[in-house]
Amino acid sequence: MRKERLSELIFARENPSSFVNAARTAVAATVSYAIARLFHLPEACWAAISALIVTQPTLGTSLRISAQRFAGTAAGTVMGAVTVTCCGTGLFAFGVAVLVIGILSAVFRIERPAYRYAGVTLAIVMLVPRAGGVWRIAMHRFFEVSLGIAVGLALSAIWPERETPDP
């Protein structure tokens, strides 16, 4: 009995959409990473990570939230670069920058996915030690994360999950 159940899970007979989702997500992450490497982006892993996060079952699910994630990515890169330029990379500066992004999100009624992406991108720009100018680093993070979002969105459009009828 257990062997049959394991076989069903492995071959996704009970839930074929899970297999499709896994395959589509794997393709999105791999393609994002490959494109980022093709363009010699210094931390291509952020493209793959972003694709893993944003790939959704359908385009409708992905589209609105992806626009918010692009906006959050842009806000986080700019806030991170401005904060590092003006205040450095200290713990206090980071905390204040996250707070400011949160306040601005509330004032401008920006949705939580954008705020989360802004905070994540801010942390990547400010807290991951690397050599080089902060604006260049911020630009690279924006391109890497945006690439992952775009590929995840494209895969949701090109290869949507099909709803399976209930048995």
N, C-alpha and C positions, 0 to 999 in steps of 0.2 A: 504494500500500500504506500509506504513512504517513498519507494523508488519511483512509482508512477507520479506522485505529487511533485517530486523533484524534477522529473522529466517535463511535466506540464509547466513548471516555473521556468525551467531553462529554455524551453522552446516557445514560451509565451502563448500557449494555447488559450489559457484562461483570460489573458489580458494582452491582446496583440498591440494595443496602443502603447503599452509600456515598452515593448521592444522597439517600436517605431520611434518613440520619444528618446530612448537611449541611443539608437542609431543616429537620429537627427542631431542630437546634442553632441555626440562624439564627432560627427562630421563638422559641425559648426565650430567646435573648439579646435579641431585639427586644422581646418581651413584658415581660421583666424590666425592661429600661430604661424602657419606656413606663409601667409601673406605678410605678416609683421616681420618675419625673418627675411622674406624676399626684399622688403623695403629697408632692411638693416636697422629696424627700430631696436634700440638697445635693450629693452626689457619686454620682449615679445610675449612673455608669459601673461602679461596683463590683458592682452587681446584674447587669449584662450580663456582666462578666468572670467572675463566679461561675457564671452559667448556662453560659457557654462551657466552663468547667472540669468541671462536674458532669454535664452531659447525657450519659447512657449509652444503649446500645442497648435495654436492657430494664429494667423496674422492679426485678426481682430483683437486677440488677447495681448499680442506683442506691441502693436502699433502705438497706442496711446502711452503705454508705460515706457516704451523706448524713447519717445520724444522727451519725456520727463527725465530719463536717464542721461540723454545727451545734454540736456540743460544742466543737470546736476554735475556732470563731468566737467563741463565748461566752467561752472561756478567754482567747483573745487580746485581746478587747476589755477584759475586766476587768484582765488583767495589764498591758496598755498604759496604761490609765487610772490604775491604782494606781502604776505605775512613774513616770509623768509627775508625778503628784501628790506622790509622796514624794521622787523623785530627779531629776526633770527629763527632758530629752530627749537628754542627752549620749550619746556613743558607748559609754562604759563601761556606763552604765545600760541601754542597749539590749542590749548583749552579755550582761550578767548576766540580764536578763529573758528572753532567748531560751534561755539555759542553764537557768534555773529552770523554764521551761515544759517543756523537754526532760526534766529530772530528774523533775518531777511526772508527766509522761506515762509515764516508765519505772516509777515507783513505783506508779502506779495502773493500770498495764498498758493504757494508752490507745494505740490503734493509730496508725500513722504518718500516715494521712490526717488525723486530728484534730490531730496535732502540727504537720503542715505548715500546715494552715489556721490554727491558733493562731499560729504564727510569722508567717504572711503578714498576718493581721489585726493582730497586735501591731505589725508594721512599718508598716502603714497608719496606725494610731492614733498611733504615736510619731514617725515619720519624715517624714510628709507635712505640711509647714508649712501652718497655717491659723489663722485667728482664731477665738476662741471657747473655751468651757470644755471641758476634756478629757473630762469625763463625757458631755457632750452629743455631742461628736464621736464618742466610743466607741459611744454608743447609735446614732447615725446609721450608723456602719460596720456594727454588728451587724444593723440592719434591712436595709441595702442588700445585704450579703453573704447574709444569710438569705433574703431575697427571691429572689435569683438561684438559691440552692440549691433553694428550694421550687418555683420555676417549672421548673427543670431536671428535678427529680424528677417533677413533675406531667406534663411532656411525655413523659418516659420511660414513665409509666403509661398515659397517654391514647393515645400514638402510638408503640407499640413497634416495633422493627425485626422484620421477619419473616425467619426463616431461609430462605435459598434452597437448594433441593436441588442437589447437585453434578451437573453434566452427564454 
